[in-house]
């Protein structure tokens, strides 16, 4: 039973690290304007298809 609890702990720690890295990456990308995401244009494009 101890091995199962240890595995869950490492899974939670790994997920938290990945979330923190994602937040840092997105913050840096937004601050320097290096994002390739253009959501309003994509929404307008897909809404005109139908």
C-alpha positions in Angstrom: 0.0 0.0 0.0 2.9 2.3 0.7 4.1 2.1 -2.9 0.7 3.2 -4.3 0.7 6.3 -2.0 4.3 7.1 -3.1 3.3 6.8 -6.8 0.3 9.2 -6.3 2.6 11.7 -4.5 5.1 11.7 -7.4 2.3 12.0 -9.9 0.9 15.1 -8.1 4.3 16.7 -7.8 5.0 16.1 -11.5 1.6 17.6 -12.5 2.2 20.7 -10.3 5.7 21.2 -11.8 4.2 21.0 -15.3 1.5 23.5 -14.5 4.0 25.9 -13.1 6.2 25.6 -16.2 3.2 26.1 -18.5 2.2 29.3 -16.6 5.8 30.6 -16.8 6.1 29.8 -20.5 2.7 31.4 -21.3 3.6 34.5 -19.2 6.9 35.0 -21.0 5.3 34.4 -24.4 2.6 36.9 -23.8 5.0 39.5 -22.4 7.2 39.4 -25.5 4.3 39.0 -27.9 5.5 35.7 -29.3 2.1 33.9 -29.4 0.8 32.3 -32.6 -2.7 32.1 -31.2 -5.2 34.3 -32.8 -8.5 33.1 -31.3 -10.8 35.9 -32.5 -9.9 35.3 -36.2 -10.3 31.5 -35.8 -13.7 31.9 -34.2 -14.8 34.3 -37.0 -13.5 31.9 -39.6 -15.2 28.8 -38.2 -18.5 30.7 -37.6 -18.7 31.7 -41.3 -18.2 28.1 -42.6 -21.7 27.0 -41.6 
